[in-house]
């Protein structure tokens, strides 16, 4: 039985698809839905670390996703912003910390050689997470 769902968002259309699926699953199961954004830490080797988004922008991103989830009928929602150097690692670690038993996330349309060269956060999460993962398109 699904009790805690984690849905990572990044402001893209693909993440919005994942959020819609996460909301529907939460409504069907009565699970708590946590929406999180991974604010990637960039630089830092010989200079300062700079996050991908300013704090206010990251908070606005999860607030917008939360409003969208509420508008779609979700009621038990939490939000978080996680700072990390890699998105997949952060999503997996936060899911474990949260005690999530399901991750729902969107994915881009990367196929063939493009996927091999660029990698895929969703593929990495699906392959390494300690819970079930739904990758929505």
KELOLUM-977949 format. One record per residue (C-alpha): residue number from 1; chain; y, z, x. Coordinates in Angstrom, 1 decimal. Layout:
<rs>
r mitor: NUM, kollum: A, py: Y, pz: Z, px: X
...
</rs>
This chain:
<rs>
r mitor: 1, kollum: A, py: 0.0, pz: 0.0, px: 0.0
r mitor: 2, kollum: A, py: 3.4, pz: -0.9, px: 1.3
r mitor: 3, kollum: A, py: 5.8, pz: 2.0, px: 1.5
r mitor: 4, kollum: A, py: 8.4, pz: 1.0, px: 4.1
r mitor: 5, kollum: A, py: 9.7, pz: -2.5, px: 4.7
r mitor: 6, kollum: A, py: 11.9, pz: -3.5, px: 7.7
r mitor: 7, kollum: A, py: 13.9, pz: -6.7, px: 7.4
r mitor: 8, kollum: A, py: 15.9, pz: -7.8, px: 10.4
r mitor: 9, kollum: A, py: 19.0, pz: -9.9, px: 9.7
r mitor: 10, kollum: A, py: 21.4, pz: -11.8, px: 11.9
r mitor: 11, kollum: A, py: 23.7, pz: -13.6, px: 9.5
r mitor: 12, kollum: A, py: 21.9, pz: -16.9, px: 9.5
r mitor: 13, kollum: A, py: 20.5, pz: -18.8, px: 6.5
r mitor: 14, kollum: A, py: 17.0, pz: -18.1, px: 7.9
r mitor: 15, kollum: A, py: 17.6, pz: -14.4, px: 7.8
r mitor: 16, kollum: A, py: 18.8, pz: -14.7, px: 4.2
r mitor: 17, kollum: A, py: 15.5, pz: -16.3, px: 3.2
r mitor: 18, kollum: A, py: 13.7, pz: -13.4, px: 4.9
r mitor: 19, kollum: A, py: 15.9, pz: -10.9, px: 3.0
r mitor: 20, kollum: A, py: 15.2, pz: -12.5, px: -0.3
r mitor: 21, kollum: A, py: 11.5, pz: -12.2, px: 0.3
r mitor: 22, kollum: A, py: 11.8, pz: -8.6, px: 1.5
r mitor: 23, kollum: A, py: 13.8, pz: -7.7, px: -1.6
r mitor: 24, kollum: A, py: 11.1, pz: -9.2, px: -3.9
r mitor: 25, kollum: A, py: 8.3, pz: -7.4, px: -2.0
r mitor: 26, kollum: A, py: 10.2, pz: -4.1, px: -2.2
r mitor: 27, kollum: A, py: 10.8, pz: -4.5, px: -6.0
r mitor: 28, kollum: A, py: 7.1, pz: -5.4, px: -6.5
r mitor: 29, kollum: A, py: 5.8, pz: -2.4, px: -4.5
r mitor: 30, kollum: A, py: 8.5, pz: 0.2, px: -4.9
r mitor: 31, kollum: A, py: 8.9, pz: 0.3, px: -1.2
r mitor: 32, kollum: A, py: 11.9, pz: 1.5, px: 0.7
r mitor: 33, kollum: A, py: 13.7, pz: -1.4, px: 2.4
r mitor: 34, kollum: A, py: 15.5, pz: -1.0, px: 5.7
r mitor: 35, kollum: A, py: 17.8, pz: -3.8, px: 6.7
r mitor: 36, kollum: A, py: 18.6, pz: -3.9, px: 10.4
r mitor: 37, kollum: A, py: 20.6, pz: -6.1, px: 12.8
r mitor: 38, kollum: A, py: 19.8, pz: -6.2, px: 16.5
r mitor: 39, kollum: A, py: 23.1, pz: -6.3, px: 18.4
r mitor: 40, kollum: A, py: 22.0, pz: -8.0, px: 21.6
r mitor: 41, kollum: A, py: 23.3, pz: -6.4, px: 24.8
r mitor: 42, kollum: A, py: 24.5, pz: -9.2, px: 27.1
r mitor: 43, kollum: A, py: 25.4, pz: -9.0, px: 30.8
r mitor: 44, kollum: A, py: 25.3, pz: -5.8, px: 32.7
r mitor: 45, kollum: A, py: 23.6, pz: -6.9, px: 36.0
r mitor: 46, kollum: A, py: 26.8, pz: -6.8, px: 38.0
r mitor: 47, kollum: A, py: 29.3, pz: -6.3, px: 35.3
r mitor: 48, kollum: A, py: 29.8, pz: -4.5, px: 32.0
r mitor: 49, kollum: A, py: 27.3, pz: -4.8, px: 29.2
r mitor: 50, kollum: A, py: 28.9, pz: -6.6, px: 26.2
r mitor: 51, kollum: A, py: 27.2, pz: -6.6, px: 22.8
r mitor: 52, kollum: A, py: 26.8, pz: -9.9, px: 20.9
r mitor: 53, kollum: A, py: 29.0, pz: -8.6, px: 18.1
r mitor: 54, kollum: A, py: 31.7, pz: -5.9, px: 18.0
r mitor: 55, kollum: A, py: 30.4, pz: -2.7, px: 16.3
r mitor: 56, kollum: A, py: 32.5, pz: -3.5, px: 13.1
r mitor: 57, kollum: A, py: 31.0, pz: -7.0, px: 12.9
r mitor: 58, kollum: A, py: 27.5, pz: -5.7, px: 13.2
r mitor: 59, kollum: A, py: 28.1, pz: -3.1, px: 10.6
r mitor: 60, kollum: A, py: 29.7, pz: -5.7, px: 8.3
r mitor: 61, kollum: A, py: 26.6, pz: -7.9, px: 8.7
r mitor: 62, kollum: A, py: 24.2, pz: -5.3, px: 7.5
r mitor: 63, kollum: A, py: 26.6, pz: -4.2, px: 4.7
r mitor: 64, kollum: A, py: 26.7, pz: -7.8, px: 3.5
r mitor: 65, kollum: A, py: 22.9, pz: -8.0, px: 3.5
r mitor: 66, kollum: A, py: 22.7, pz: -4.6, px: 1.7
r mitor: 67, kollum: A, py: 25.1, pz: -5.9, px: -1.0
r mitor: 68, kollum: A, py: 23.0, pz: -9.0, px: -1.4
r mitor: 69, kollum: A, py: 19.8, pz: -7.0, px: -1.7
r mitor: 70, kollum: A, py: 21.4, pz: -4.7, px: -4.3
r mitor: 71, kollum: A, py: 22.6, pz: -7.7, px: -6.2
r mitor: 72, kollum: A, py: 19.0, pz: -9.1, px: -6.2
r mitor: 73, kollum: A, py: 17.7, pz: -5.8, px: -7.7
r mitor: 74, kollum: A, py: 16.7, pz: -3.7, px: -4.7
r mitor: 75, kollum: A, py: 17.5, pz: 0.0, px: -5.2
r mitor: 76, kollum: A, py: 16.0, pz: 2.0, px: -2.3
r mitor: 77, kollum: A, py: 17.8, pz: 0.5, px: 0.7
r mitor: 78, kollum: A, py: 18.8, pz: 1.8, px: 4.2
r mitor: 79, kollum: A, py: 20.6, pz: 0.0, px: 7.0
r mitor: 80, kollum: A, py: 20.7, pz: 0.2, px: 10.8
r mitor: 81, kollum: A, py: 22.2, pz: -1.5, px: 13.8
r mitor: 82, kollum: A, py: 20.0, pz: -1.4, px: 16.9
r mitor: 83, kollum: A, py: 21.3, pz: -2.3, px: 20.4
r mitor: 84, kollum: A, py: 18.8, pz: -4.0, px: 22.7
r mitor: 85, kollum: A, py: 18.5, pz: -6.7, px: 25.3
r mitor: 86, kollum: A, py: 15.7, pz: -8.5, px: 23.4
r mitor: 87, kollum: A, py: 15.5, pz: -8.9, px: 19.6
r mitor: 88, kollum: A, py: 11.8, pz: -8.9, px: 19.2
r mitor: 89, kollum: A, py: 11.3, pz: -5.8, px: 21.3
r mitor: 90, kollum: A, py: 14.0, pz: -4.0, px: 19.3
r mitor: 91, kollum: A, py: 12.5, pz: -5.0, px: 16.0
r mitor: 92, kollum: A, py: 9.0, pz: -3.9, px: 16.9
r mitor: 93, kollum: A, py: 10.2, pz: -0.6, px: 18.4
r mitor: 94, kollum: A, py: 12.5, pz: 0.2, px: 15.4
r mitor: 95, kollum: A, py: 9.6, pz: -0.6, px: 13.0
r mitor: 96, kollum: A, py: 7.5, pz: 1.9, px: 14.8
r mitor: 97, kollum: A, py: 10.3, pz: 4.5, px: 14.9
r mitor: 98, kollum: A, py: 10.9, pz: 4.0, px: 11.2
r mitor: 99, kollum: A, py: 7.2, pz: 4.1, px: 10.3
r mitor: 100, kollum: A, py: 7.5, pz: 0.7, px: 8.7
r mitor: 101, kollum: A, py: 4.2, pz: -0.7, px: 7.4
r mitor: 102, kollum: A, py: 5.6, pz: -4.2, px: 6.9
r mitor: 103, kollum: A, py: 8.2, pz: -6.4, px: 8.5
r mitor: 104, kollum: A, py: 9.7, pz: -9.4, px: 6.6
r mitor: 105, kollum: A, py: 11.8, pz: -11.8, px: 8.5
r mitor: 106, kollum: A, py: 13.0, pz: -15.4, px: 8.4
r mitor: 107, kollum: A, py: 12.5, pz: -18.0, px: 11.1
r mitor: 108, kollum: A, py: 14.1, pz: -21.2, px: 12.2
r mitor: 109, kollum: A, py: 12.5, pz: -24.6, px: 12.1
r mitor: 110, kollum: A, py: 11.2, pz: -24.6, px: 15.7
r mitor: 111, kollum: A, py: 8.2, pz: -26.8, px: 16.1
r mitor: 112, kollum: A, py: 6.2, pz: -28.3, px: 19.0
r mitor: 113, kollum: A, py: 7.8, pz: -28.4, px: 22.4
r mitor: 114, kollum: A, py: 11.1, pz: -27.0, px: 21.1
r mitor: 115, kollum: A, py: 9.3, pz: -23.8, px: 20.0
r mitor: 116, kollum: A, py: 7.5, pz: -23.5, px: 23.4
r mitor: 117, kollum: A, py: 10.7, pz: -23.9, px: 25.4
r mitor: 118, kollum: A, py: 13.0, pz: -21.8, px: 23.2
r mitor: 119, kollum: A, py: 10.5, pz: -19.2, px: 22.0
r mitor: 120, kollum: A, py: 10.6, pz: -17.6, px: 18.7
r mitor: 121, kollum: A, py: 11.5, pz: -14.0, px: 17.8
r mitor: 122, kollum: A, py: 9.4, pz: -14.2, px: 14.6
r mitor: 123, kollum: A, py: 6.4, pz: -15.4, px: 16.5
r mitor: 124, kollum: A, py: 6.7, pz: -12.6, px: 19.1
r mitor: 125, kollum: A, py: 7.2, pz: -10.0, px: 16.4
r mitor: 126, kollum: A, py: 4.2, pz: -11.3, px: 14.4
r mitor: 127, kollum: A, py: 2.0, pz: -11.3, px: 17.5
r mitor: 128, kollum: A, py: 2.9, pz: -7.9, px: 18.8
r mitor: 129, kollum: A, py: 3.9, pz: -5.7, px: 15.9
r mitor: 130, kollum: A, py: 1.7, pz: -2.8, px: 14.9
r mitor: 131, kollum: A, py: 2.1, pz: -3.5, px: 11.2
r mitor: 132, kollum: A, py: 1.8, pz: -6.5, px: 8.9
r mitor: 133, kollum: A, py: 4.5, pz: -9.2, px: 9.3
r mitor: 134, kollum: A, py: 5.6, pz: -11.8, px: 6.8
r mitor: 135, kollum: A, py: 7.5, pz: -14.7, px: 8.2
r mitor: 136, kollum: A, py: 9.5, pz: -16.4, px: 5.5
r mitor: 137, kollum: A, py: 10.8, pz: -20.0, px: 5.5
</rs>
